[in-house]
């Protein structure tokens, strides 16, 4: 089984890039299944921010282009509540599983890939929600509400080969988790930082590890966003007067890897550009 995985898709333009390129890209790498993190692909409200959140319509467009499963992270809950609930109700959309009961959505999905089972499990580190986010806090008052990774892993349904989208900032945590599940997960693929890491690891038990797959979006900014907003905040400007979030305007980049999985273990792992 070959699985193509794309890291965080940043902004509507990047989402369209994925939709347009996906049929040829899928054929190019002979992918049997495609997983895409799309938590940053839309414009969210009520505080409109470009490059945050996702919608049901976007999920349908990605599915129609050949994406099998859509993962997310802390921005899964960005947007109007009805929009969030609709997106997370999509049968092929997952959000972090290690969340308190009562939040919309599911943490994993199992699909059939030519007669083999593939489970995609979404987990999130508390490090991904350290910054105040009023949209997220409507659903969860504190980052402490994000449950520890290990109990969530142990409680998750894990049929067939298991691919984990681990959404977080801390590299050592991603390494430690991958070693903890080595031999029982096919892959632990990091998202959230938007910066692709160089090393592609295959651990002794057959688990692939990439600490961050990287973003699909425009270069030249800060995690795909124009730097003006971030620079003004760093320099101590009034938070109420910061420049709005706008997308970066550099070249489009593709953050992606393709895995060959046999018997629930990864035998090959490479970057795709």
C-alpha positions as CSV (number, residue, x, y, z in Angstrom):
1,X,0.0,0.0,0.0
2,X,1.3,3.4,-1.0
3,X,0.0,6.4,1.1
4,X,0.6,10.0,0.1
5,X,0.4,12.5,3.0
6,X,0.3,16.3,2.6
7,X,1.1,18.6,5.5
8,X,-0.9,21.7,6.5
9,X,-2.6,23.3,3.5
10,X,-2.5,27.1,4.0
11,X,-5.2,29.2,2.5
12,X,-7.8,28.9,-0.2
13,X,-5.3,29.3,-3.0
14,X,-3.2,26.4,-1.7
15,X,-6.4,24.3,-1.4
16,X,-7.2,24.9,-5.0
17,X,-3.6,24.0,-5.9
18,X,-4.1,20.7,-4.2
19,X,-7.4,20.1,-5.9
20,X,-5.9,20.8,-9.3
21,X,-2.7,18.9,-8.9
22,X,-4.1,15.9,-6.9
23,X,-5.2,13.6,-9.8
24,X,-1.8,13.8,-11.6
25,X,0.2,13.8,-8.3
26,X,-1.7,10.7,-7.1
27,X,-0.9,8.9,-10.4
28,X,2.7,10.1,-10.4
29,X,3.5,8.4,-7.0
30,X,1.1,5.5,-7.6
31,X,-0.8,6.4,-4.4
32,X,-3.4,3.9,-3.1
33,X,-4.6,6.4,-0.5
34,X,-4.1,10.1,0.1
35,X,-4.3,12.0,3.5
36,X,-4.2,15.8,3.7
37,X,-4.1,18.1,6.7
38,X,-6.5,21.0,5.8
39,X,-7.0,22.8,9.1
40,X,-5.5,26.0,7.7
41,X,-7.2,26.0,4.3
42,X,-10.0,28.5,4.6
43,X,-11.1,31.9,5.8
44,X,-12.7,31.6,9.3
45,X,-15.1,33.7,11.2
46,X,-16.5,35.3,13.3
47,X,-13.0,37.0,13.5
48,X,-12.2,36.6,9.8
49,X,-8.7,35.2,9.5
50,X,-7.3,34.0,6.2
51,X,-5.6,30.6,6.4
52,X,-7.5,29.2,9.4
53,X,-10.2,26.6,9.6
54,X,-12.0,24.4,7.0
55,X,-15.5,23.9,5.6
56,X,-17.7,21.0,4.5
57,X,-17.5,22.3,0.9
58,X,-13.7,22.2,1.0
59,X,-13.8,18.7,2.3
60,X,-16.1,17.7,-0.6
61,X,-13.8,19.3,-3.1
62,X,-10.7,17.6,-1.7
63,X,-12.5,14.2,-1.7
64,X,-13.7,14.8,-5.3
65,X,-10.1,15.4,-6.4
66,X,-8.9,12.2,-4.9
67,X,-8.1,12.8,-1.2
68,X,-9.3,10.0,1.0
69,X,-8.9,11.4,4.5
70,X,-8.6,15.0,5.8
71,X,-6.9,15.6,9.1
72,X,-6.7,18.8,11.2
73,X,-5.4,20.2,14.5
74,X,-6.1,23.1,16.8
75,X,-7.7,25.1,14.0
76,X,-10.3,22.4,13.4
77,X,-12.6,24.5,15.6
78,X,-12.0,27.9,13.9
79,X,-15.0,29.4,12.3
80,X,-18.7,29.9,12.9
81,X,-20.0,27.1,15.1
82,X,-22.4,25.8,12.4
83,X,-19.6,25.7,9.9
84,X,-17.3,23.9,12.2
85,X,-19.9,21.3,13.1
86,X,-20.7,20.7,9.5
87,X,-17.1,20.3,8.5
88,X,-16.3,17.9,11.4
89,X,-19.4,15.8,10.6
90,X,-17.9,14.9,7.2
91,X,-17.3,11.1,7.3
92,X,-13.7,11.5,6.0
93,X,-12.7,14.5,8.2
94,X,-10.9,13.8,11.5
95,X,-9.8,16.1,14.3
96,X,-7.5,15.4,17.3
97,X,-8.8,12.4,19.2
98,X,-7.3,13.4,22.6
99,X,-10.0,16.0,23.3
100,X,-12.7,16.1,26.0
101,X,-16.0,14.4,25.4
102,X,-18.7,16.5,23.8
103,X,-16.8,18.2,21.1
104,X,-17.9,17.7,17.5
105,X,-16.1,15.4,15.2
106,X,-14.2,12.1,15.4
107,X,-10.5,11.4,16.1
108,X,-9.9,8.6,13.6
109,X,-11.3,6.9,10.6
110,X,-10.6,3.5,9.0
111,X,-10.9,3.1,5.3
112,X,-10.5,0.1,2.9
113,X,-7.6,0.3,0.5
114,X,-7.8,-2.4,-2.1
115,X,-8.9,-4.9,0.5
116,X,-6.5,-3.7,3.3
117,X,-7.5,-1.5,6.2
118,X,-5.9,1.9,6.9
119,X,-6.6,3.8,10.1
120,X,-5.8,7.5,10.2
121,X,-5.6,8.8,13.7
122,X,-5.3,12.5,14.6
123,X,-3.6,13.5,17.8
124,X,-2.6,16.9,19.2
125,X,0.1,18.0,21.6
126,X,-0.7,20.6,24.2
127,X,2.1,22.6,22.6
128,X,-0.1,23.3,19.7
129,X,-2.5,25.4,21.7
130,X,-0.2,27.5,24.0
131,X,-1.2,30.8,22.3
132,X,-4.6,32.4,23.2
133,X,-7.2,31.7,20.5
134,X,-10.7,33.0,21.2
135,X,-12.1,30.8,18.5
136,X,-10.6,27.7,19.9
137,X,-11.5,28.7,23.5
138,X,-15.2,28.8,22.7
139,X,-14.9,25.0,22.5
140,X,-12.2,24.4,25.1
141,X,-11.4,26.9,27.9
142,X,-7.8,25.8,28.5
143,X,-5.0,23.9,26.8
144,X,-5.1,21.7,29.8
145,X,-8.3,20.3,28.4
146,X,-6.2,18.6,25.7
147,X,-5.7,15.0,27.0
148,X,-2.3,13.3,27.2
149,X,-1.2,11.5,24.0
150,X,-0.5,8.0,25.4
151,X,-4.0,7.3,26.9
152,X,-5.6,8.6,23.7
153,X,-3.4,6.3,21.6
154,X,-4.2,3.3,23.8
155,X,-7.9,4.0,23.6
156,X,-8.1,4.6,19.9
157,X,-9.5,2.1,17.4
158,X,-6.5,0.9,15.4
159,X,-7.5,-1.5,12.6
160,X,-5.0,-2.5,10.0
161,X,-2.1,-0.2,9.2
162,X,-2.2,2.9,11.5
163,X,-1.0,6.4,10.3
164,X,-0.9,9.1,13.0
165,X,-1.0,12.8,12.2
166,X,0.7,14.2,15.3
167,X,-0.1,18.0,15.5
168,X,2.4,19.9,17.7
169,X,5.4,22.1,18.2
170,X,7.8,19.9,20.2
171,X,10.2,17.8,18.2
172,X,11.4,15.7,21.1
173,X,7.8,14.8,21.9
174,X,7.2,13.6,18.4
175,X,10.3,11.5,18.5
176,X,9.4,10.0,21.9
177,X,5.9,9.2,20.7
178,X,7.1,7.5,17.5
179,X,9.6,5.3,19.5
180,X,6.8,4.4,22.0
181,X,4.6,3.2,19.1
182,X,7.3,1.7,17.0
183,X,6.2,-1.5,15.5
184,X,2.5,-0.8,16.2
185,X,2.0,2.3,14.0
186,X,3.0,2.4,10.3
187,X,3.9,6.1,10.6
188,X,3.9,9.1,12.9
189,X,3.8,12.2,10.7
190,X,4.2,15.6,12.3
191,X,2.2,18.7,11.4
192,X,1.6,22.2,12.8
193,X,5.0,24.0,12.4
194,X,4.6,24.3,8.6
195,X,8.4,23.9,8.2
196,X,9.4,20.6,6.6
197,X,12.1,18.8,8.5
198,X,15.0,17.2,6.7
199,X,15.3,13.8,8.2
200,X,13.0,11.0,7.3
201,X,13.2,8.2,9.9
202,X,12.3,4.5,9.7
203,X,12.5,3.2,13.2
204,X,13.7,-0.4,14.0
205,X,10.1,-1.8,14.4
206,X,9.0,-0.3,11.0
207,X,7.4,2.9,12.1
208,X,8.1,5.9,9.9
209,X,8.7,9.3,11.6
210,X,8.7,12.8,10.0
211,X,8.7,15.5,12.7
212,X,7.0,17.9,10.3
213,X,5.9,17.1,6.8
214,X,5.8,20.8,6.1
215,X,3.1,23.1,4.6
216,X,1.5,23.3,1.2
217,X,1.2,27.0,0.6
218,X,3.1,30.2,-0.3
219,X,6.6,30.8,0.9
220,X,8.0,34.2,1.9
221,X,6.1,34.7,5.1
222,X,5.7,33.3,8.6
223,X,4.1,29.8,8.3
224,X,2.5,30.8,5.1
225,X,1.1,34.1,6.4
226,X,2.4,37.6,5.4
227,X,5.0,38.6,8.0
228,X,3.5,42.1,8.8
229,X,1.1,40.7,11.4
230,X,3.7,38.6,13.2
231,X,6.4,41.3,13.1
232,X,4.1,43.9,14.6
233,X,3.1,41.6,17.4
234,X,6.7,40.7,18.1
235,X,7.6,44.5,18.3
236,X,4.9,45.0,20.9
237,X,2.2,46.8,18.9
238,X,-1.3,47.1,20.3
239,X,-3.0,43.7,19.7
240,X,-6.1,45.5,18.6
241,X,-4.3,47.3,15.8
242,X,-2.1,44.6,14.4
243,X,-2.2,44.3,10.6
244,X,-4.7,41.6,9.4
245,X,-3.7,38.1,8.6
246,X,-2.9,37.9,4.9
247,X,-1.3,35.0,3.0
248,X,2.3,35.1,1.9
249,X,3.0,35.9,-1.7
250,X,6.1,33.8,-2.5
251,X,6.3,30.6,-4.6
252,X,3.9,27.8,-3.9
253,X,5.5,24.8,-2.1
254,X,4.3,21.3,-1.5
255,X,5.0,19.6,1.8
256,X,4.4,15.9,1.2
257,X,5.8,12.5,1.8
258,X,4.8,9.1,0.3
259,X,5.1,5.9,2.3
260,X,5.1,2.3,1.2
261,X,3.4,0.2,3.9
262,X,3.6,-3.6,4.0
263,X,2.0,-5.6,6.9
264,X,1.4,-2.5,8.9
265,X,5.0,-1.3,8.7
266,X,6.7,1.3,6.5
267,X,9.3,-0.2,4.2
268,X,10.0,3.0,2.1
269,X,9.6,6.7,2.8
270,X,10.4,9.6,0.6
271,X,9.6,13.3,0.1
272,X,7.4,14.5,-2.8
273,X,7.8,17.9,-4.4
